[in-house]
């Protein structure tokens, strides 16, 4: 306090208003930039689809390219090797799985009403037991809820497929996705390190450490969830499909892969598996309760594997993405921006979560919270 007069006259007074004005201008600038970005993304969602997919591929594959570089392979050849391998796996999966899944989906759609009728007959047969009486009381309400849910899911899926397939722009977007996405991903992998360095160079110097810290935290959250959860879904989907097929459950491959894909959102895949596998197994195996319990047990084992092995080792325990927040982000971005919105929902949700936690830390360290 006693050294304050030694400061250069006139420097201390304008500092606060200039800083405040600069902060307000920066806030307005970034808010306007965010609004322009959202509007442009909404207008150009179909055109941006291959670029979003390519960016996701490049982000997921960049660590593999870095590992090959550490083995002495140039970045160009490393990117070519990784992309050829991934494209080959995707092509093989499409060749093997798409016809099988298409046939099972068509048959499942035809047999689902019969399965529901059979379950209703089973409940009526068991009406003399307490479980049957309870089911009989809840059956009309459950049928109504299930019918409404099925109608909503069918409507949403139909709208999604219609938006993807209807119109020339959507068809061109799909073709460009197949043709352009791998090419764009290749060039992004080549220049990934340079792009990161350029973004760091553009960062305002006074806020460089803060921005770097936030970007590092965002990258950690997105990488842990996106890469880890994707691999976890692949493992769970394979486990469900193989196990249900061994049991002999009808449409086991379809149910297993769908539930593995839905496991991207925590607990959704297991819940869907209990519902689908339990319904199909009851209609198929009753009165053999052994196979019904085995079909449901597959998802109990899968949930145990996910919670005790896959999540801790592949995803991590503290990723900062709550399942409710994740589901809200997927629904909101899917509704606002369609399929491209679903692709960016998780990274944007993770980034928003990091920024919110940063603002909360700043608030709790400020005089507004401490009263100092």
C-alpha positions as CSV (number, residue, x, y, z in Angstrom):
1,X,0.0,0.0,0.0
2,X,2.8,2.4,0.8
3,X,4.5,1.9,-2.6
4,X,1.4,2.9,-4.6
5,X,2.6,6.5,-5.1
6,X,5.8,5.3,-6.8
7,X,3.8,4.1,-9.8
8,X,4.0,6.2,-13.0
9,X,1.4,9.0,-12.8
10,X,-1.6,8.4,-15.0
11,X,-1.0,4.7,-15.5
12,X,-3.2,3.3,-12.7
13,X,-6.4,5.2,-13.4
14,X,-7.1,4.3,-17.0
15,X,-6.1,0.6,-16.5
16,X,-9.5,-0.4,-15.0
17,X,-11.8,1.3,-17.5
18,X,-9.6,0.2,-20.5
19,X,-9.5,-3.4,-19.2
20,X,-13.3,-3.4,-18.5
21,X,-14.0,-2.0,-22.0
22,X,-11.6,-4.5,-23.6
23,X,-13.3,-7.4,-21.7
24,X,-16.8,-6.2,-22.8
25,X,-15.7,-5.9,-26.4
26,X,-14.1,-9.4,-26.3
27,X,-17.3,-10.8,-24.7
28,X,-19.5,-9.2,-27.4
29,X,-17.1,-10.4,-30.1
30,X,-17.1,-14.0,-29.0
31,X,-20.8,-14.1,-28.5
32,X,-21.4,-12.7,-32.0
33,X,-18.9,-15.2,-33.4
34,X,-20.7,-18.0,-31.7
35,X,-24.0,-16.9,-33.0
36,X,-22.7,-16.7,-36.6
37,X,-21.1,-20.1,-36.2
38,X,-24.4,-21.7,-35.0
39,X,-26.4,-20.0,-37.9
40,X,-23.9,-21.1,-40.5
41,X,-23.8,-24.7,-39.1
42,X,-27.6,-24.8,-39.2
43,X,-27.7,-23.6,-42.8
44,X,-24.9,-25.8,-44.1
45,X,-25.5,-28.9,-42.0
46,X,-25.9,-31.2,-45.0
47,X,-22.8,-29.8,-46.7
48,X,-20.7,-30.0,-43.6
49,X,-21.5,-33.7,-42.9
50,X,-18.4,-35.2,-44.6
51,X,-16.2,-32.6,-43.0
52,X,-17.6,-33.4,-39.5
53,X,-17.1,-37.2,-40.1
54,X,-13.6,-36.6,-41.4
55,X,-12.7,-34.4,-38.4
56,X,-14.0,-37.1,-36.1
57,X,-12.0,-39.8,-37.9
58,X,-8.8,-37.6,-37.8
59,X,-9.3,-36.9,-34.1
60,X,-9.8,-40.6,-33.3
61,X,-6.9,-41.8,-35.5
62,X,-4.3,-39.2,-34.7
63,X,-2.9,-41.1,-31.6
64,X,-2.3,-44.1,-33.8
65,X,-0.5,-42.0,-36.4
66,X,1.7,-40.6,-33.7
67,X,2.6,-44.1,-32.5
68,X,3.6,-45.1,-36.0
69,X,5.7,-42.0,-36.3
70,X,7.6,-42.9,-33.1
71,X,8.5,-46.2,-34.8
72,X,10.2,-44.2,-37.6
73,X,7.4,-44.1,-40.2
74,X,6.7,-40.7,-41.8
75,X,3.4,-39.1,-41.1
76,X,2.3,-39.4,-44.7
77,X,2.7,-43.2,-44.8
78,X,1.4,-43.6,-41.2
79,X,-1.8,-41.7,-42.2
80,X,-2.2,-43.9,-45.4
81,X,-1.7,-47.1,-43.4
82,X,-4.1,-46.2,-40.7
83,X,-6.8,-45.0,-43.1
84,X,-6.5,-48.0,-45.4
85,X,-6.8,-50.3,-42.4
86,X,-9.9,-48.5,-41.0
87,X,-11.6,-48.2,-44.4
88,X,-11.0,-51.9,-44.9
89,X,-12.6,-52.8,-41.5
90,X,-15.6,-50.6,-42.3
91,X,-16.1,-52.1,-45.7
92,X,-15.8,-55.6,-44.3
93,X,-18.4,-54.8,-41.6
94,X,-20.7,-53.4,-44.2
95,X,-20.3,-56.4,-46.5
96,X,-20.8,-59.0,-43.8
97,X,-23.2,-57.3,-41.4
98,X,-25.5,-55.0,-43.5
99,X,-27.3,-57.9,-45.3
100,X,-27.6,-59.9,-42.1
101,X,-28.9,-56.9,-40.1
102,X,-31.3,-55.9,-42.9
103,X,-32.8,-59.4,-43.0
104,X,-33.2,-59.6,-39.3
105,X,-34.7,-56.2,-39.0
106,X,-37.3,-57.0,-41.6
107,X,-38.2,-60.3,-39.9
108,X,-38.3,-58.7,-36.5
109,X,-40.7,-56.0,-37.7
110,X,-43.0,-58.7,-39.0
111,X,-42.9,-60.9,-36.0
112,X,-43.1,-58.2,-33.3
113,X,-46.9,-58.0,-33.2
114,X,-47.0,-61.8,-32.8
115,X,-44.5,-61.7,-30.0
116,X,-46.6,-59.2,-28.1
117,X,-49.8,-61.2,-28.6
118,X,-48.0,-64.4,-27.4
119,X,-46.8,-62.5,-24.2
120,X,-50.3,-61.4,-23.6
121,X,-51.6,-65.0,-23.9
122,X,-48.8,-66.1,-21.4
123,X,-49.9,-63.5,-18.9
124,X,-53.6,-64.5,-19.3
125,X,-52.6,-68.2,-18.7
126,X,-50.8,-67.2,-15.6
127,X,-53.6,-65.1,-14.3
128,X,-54.2,-67.4,-11.3
129,X,-50.7,-66.6,-9.9
130,X,-49.8,-63.4,-8.1
131,X,-47.3,-62.5,-10.8
132,X,-50.0,-63.0,-13.5
133,X,-52.5,-60.9,-11.6
134,X,-50.0,-58.1,-11.2
135,X,-49.1,-58.3,-14.9
136,X,-52.8,-58.4,-15.9
137,X,-53.4,-55.3,-13.9
138,X,-50.5,-53.5,-15.5
139,X,-50.8,-54.9,-19.0
140,X,-53.2,-52.4,-20.5
141,X,-51.1,-49.5,-19.2
142,X,-47.9,-51.2,-20.3
143,X,-49.3,-51.8,-23.7
144,X,-50.4,-48.2,-24.0
145,X,-47.0,-47.0,-22.9
146,X,-45.1,-49.4,-25.1
147,X,-47.3,-48.6,-28.1
148,X,-46.7,-44.9,-27.6
149,X,-43.0,-45.4,-27.1
150,X,-42.8,-47.6,-30.2
151,X,-44.8,-45.1,-32.2
152,X,-42.5,-42.3,-31.2
153,X,-39.4,-44.3,-31.9
154,X,-40.7,-45.3,-35.3
155,X,-41.7,-41.8,-36.1
156,X,-38.3,-40.4,-35.1
157,X,-36.5,-43.1,-37.0
158,X,-38.7,-42.6,-40.1
159,X,-38.1,-38.8,-39.9
160,X,-34.4,-39.4,-39.6
161,X,-34.2,-41.8,-42.5
162,X,-36.5,-39.5,-44.5
163,X,-34.3,-36.5,-43.9
164,X,-31.2,-38.6,-44.9
165,X,-32.7,-40.1,-48.0
166,X,-35.1,-37.5,-49.3
167,X,-34.0,-34.7,-51.6
168,X,-31.1,-34.3,-54.0
169,X,-29.0,-32.4,-51.4
170,X,-29.2,-35.3,-48.9
171,X,-28.3,-37.9,-51.5
172,X,-25.3,-35.8,-52.7
173,X,-24.3,-35.4,-49.0
174,X,-24.4,-39.2,-48.5
175,X,-22.3,-39.7,-51.7
176,X,-19.9,-37.0,-50.6
177,X,-19.7,-38.7,-47.2
178,X,-18.6,-42.0,-48.7
179,X,-16.2,-40.4,-51.2
180,X,-14.9,-37.3,-49.5
181,X,-14.7,-38.1,-45.8
182,X,-11.7,-40.5,-46.1
183,X,-9.8,-38.0,-48.3
184,X,-10.5,-35.1,-46.0
185,X,-9.5,-37.2,-43.0
186,X,-6.2,-38.0,-44.7
187,X,-5.3,-34.4,-45.3
188,X,-6.4,-33.5,-41.7
189,X,-4.1,-36.2,-40.3
190,X,-1.2,-34.9,-42.4
191,X,-1.6,-31.3,-41.0
192,X,-3.0,-32.1,-37.5
193,X,0.0,-31.0,-35.6
194,X,0.4,-27.9,-37.7
195,X,-3.3,-27.0,-37.1
196,X,-2.9,-27.4,-33.4
197,X,0.2,-25.2,-33.4
198,X,-1.5,-22.5,-35.5
199,X,-4.5,-22.4,-33.1
200,X,-2.0,-22.0,-30.2
201,X,-0.3,-19.2,-32.2
202,X,-3.6,-17.4,-32.6
203,X,-4.4,-17.5,-28.9
204,X,-4.3,-14.1,-27.2
205,X,-1.1,-13.9,-25.3
206,X,-2.5,-12.6,-22.0
207,X,-4.9,-15.6,-21.9
208,X,-2.6,-18.2,-23.4
209,X,-2.1,-20.3,-20.3
210,X,-5.8,-20.3,-19.4
211,X,-6.9,-21.2,-22.9
212,X,-4.3,-23.9,-23.2
213,X,-5.5,-25.4,-19.8
214,X,-9.1,-25.3,-20.9
215,X,-8.3,-26.9,-24.3
216,X,-6.2,-29.6,-22.7
217,X,-9.1,-30.4,-20.3
218,X,-11.6,-30.5,-23.2
219,X,-9.3,-32.8,-25.2
220,X,-8.9,-35.1,-22.2
221,X,-12.6,-35.3,-21.6
222,X,-13.5,-35.7,-25.3
223,X,-10.7,-38.3,-25.9
224,X,-11.5,-40.3,-22.8
225,X,-15.2,-40.5,-23.6
226,X,-15.3,-40.6,-27.4
227,X,-12.4,-43.0,-28.0
228,X,-13.0,-45.1,-24.9
229,X,-16.8,-45.2,-25.2
230,X,-16.6,-46.1,-28.9
231,X,-14.3,-49.0,-28.1
232,X,-16.5,-50.0,-25.2
233,X,-19.6,-50.0,-27.4
234,X,-17.8,-52.2,-30.0
235,X,-16.8,-54.7,-27.4
236,X,-20.2,-54.8,-25.7
237,X,-22.0,-55.1,-29.1
238,X,-19.8,-58.0,-30.1
239,X,-20.3,-59.7,-26.7
240,X,-24.1,-59.3,-26.8
241,X,-24.4,-60.4,-30.4
242,X,-22.2,-63.5,-30.0
243,X,-23.7,-64.5,-26.6
244,X,-27.3,-64.2,-27.8
245,X,-26.6,-66.1,-31.0
246,X,-25.0,-68.9,-28.9
247,X,-28.1,-69.1,-26.8
248,X,-30.2,-69.3,-29.9
249,X,-32.2,-66.2,-29.5
250,X,-34.0,-65.0,-32.6
251,X,-32.5,-61.8,-34.0
252,X,-29.6,-62.1,-31.5
253,X,-27.1,-60.3,-33.8
254,X,-29.5,-57.4,-34.4
255,X,-30.4,-57.0,-30.7
256,X,-26.8,-57.3,-29.5
257,X,-25.4,-54.8,-32.0
258,X,-28.2,-52.3,-31.5
259,X,-27.8,-52.5,-27.7
260,X,-24.1,-52.2,-27.9
261,X,-24.5,-49.1,-30.1
262,X,-27.0,-47.6,-27.6
263,X,-24.4,-48.2,-24.8
264,X,-22.8,-45.1,-26.0
265,X,-25.2,-43.4,-23.6
266,X,-24.6,-45.0,-20.2
267,X,-27.4,-47.4,-19.0
268,X,-29.5,-47.0,-22.2
269,X,-28.0,-50.0,-23.9
270,X,-28.5,-52.3,-20.9
271,X,-32.1,-51.2,-20.4
272,X,-32.9,-51.7,-24.1
273,X,-31.3,-55.1,-24.0
274,X,-33.4,-56.2,-21.0
275,X,-36.5,-55.0,-22.8
276,X,-35.8,-56.4,-26.2
277,X,-34.1,-59.7,-25.2
278,X,-36.6,-60.3,-22.5
279,X,-39.6,-59.8,-24.8
280,X,-38.2,-62.0,-27.6
281,X,-36.9,-64.7,-25.3
282,X,-40.2,-65.0,-23.5
283,X,-42.1,-65.3,-26.7
284,X,-39.6,-67.7,-28.1
285,X,-38.6,-70.0,-25.2
286,X,-41.6,-70.0,-22.8
287,X,-42.1,-72.1,-20.7
288,X,-38.3,-72.9,-20.7
289,X,-37.3,-70.3,-18.2
290,X,-33.6,-71.3,-18.3
291,X,-33.1,-69.8,-21.7
292,X,-35.2,-66.7,-20.9
293,X,-33.1,-66.0,-17.8
294,X,-29.9,-66.8,-19.8
295,X,-30.9,-64.2,-22.4
296,X,-31.5,-61.5,-19.8
297,X,-28.4,-62.7,-17.9
298,X,-26.3,-61.8,-20.9
299,X,-27.0,-58.1,-20.3
300,X,-26.4,-58.4,-16.5
301,X,-23.0,-59.8,-17.3
302,X,-22.4,-57.2,-19.9
303,X,-23.3,-54.4,-17.5
304,X,-20.9,-55.9,-14.9
305,X,-18.1,-56.0,-17.5
306,X,-18.9,-52.4,-18.6
307,X,-18.9,-51.0,-15.1
308,X,-15.9,-52.9,-13.7
309,X,-13.6,-53.4,-16.6
310,X,-14.5,-51.2,-19.7
311,X,-15.4,-48.0,-18.0
312,X,-12.4,-47.8,-15.6
313,X,-9.8,-48.8,-18.2
314,X,-11.1,-47.4,-21.4
315,X,-13.2,-44.4,-20.5
316,X,-12.1,-43.4,-17.0
317,X,-14.1,-42.5,-13.9
318,X,-14.0,-38.7,-14.0
319,X,-14.9,-37.7,-17.5
320,X,-17.3,-35.0,-16.4
321,X,-20.2,-36.1,-18.7
322,X,-23.3,-36.9,-16.7
323,X,-25.6,-39.3,-18.6
324,X,-28.6,-36.9,-18.2
325,X,-26.5,-34.1,-19.7
326,X,-25.3,-36.4,-22.5
327,X,-28.8,-37.5,-23.4
328,X,-30.1,-33.9,-23.4
329,X,-27.2,-32.9,-25.7
330,X,-27.9,-35.7,-28.1
331,X,-31.7,-35.0,-28.3
332,X,-31.3,-31.2,-28.5
333,X,-28.6,-31.2,-31.2
334,X,-30.3,-34.0,-33.1
335,X,-33.5,-32.0,-33.1
336,X,-31.9,-28.7,-34.1
337,X,-29.3,-29.8,-36.6
338,X,-30.4,-33.4,-37.6
339,X,-27.8,-36.1,-38.1
340,X,-24.8,-33.7,-38.2
341,X,-26.0,-32.4,-34.8
342,X,-25.8,-35.9,-33.4
343,X,-22.2,-36.2,-34.5
344,X,-21.1,-33.0,-32.7
345,X,-23.3,-33.4,-29.6
346,X,-20.8,-35.2,-27.5
347,X,-17.7,-32.9,-28.2
348,X,-19.8,-29.8,-27.7
349,X,-21.4,-31.1,-24.5
350,X,-17.9,-32.0,-23.2
351,X,-16.6,-28.5,-24.1
352,X,-19.6,-26.8,-22.5
353,X,-19.1,-28.9,-19.4
354,X,-15.4,-27.8,-19.1
355,X,-16.3,-24.2,-19.5
356,X,-19.1,-24.4,-16.9
357,X,-16.8,-26.0,-14.4
358,X,-14.2,-23.3,-15.1
359,X,-16.7,-20.5,-14.5
360,X,-17.8,-22.2,-11.3
361,X,-14.2,-22.4,-10.1
362,X,-13.7,-18.7,-11.0
363,X,-16.9,-17.8,-9.2
364,X,-15.9,-19.7,-6.0
365,X,-12.5,-18.0,-6.0
366,X,-14.1,-14.5,-6.5
367,X,-15.2,-12.0,-3.9
368,X,-18.8,-12.6,-5.0
369,X,-18.6,-16.0,-3.4
370,X,-16.0,-15.5,-0.6
371,X,-17.2,-12.1,0.4
372,X,-13.7,-10.8,0.6
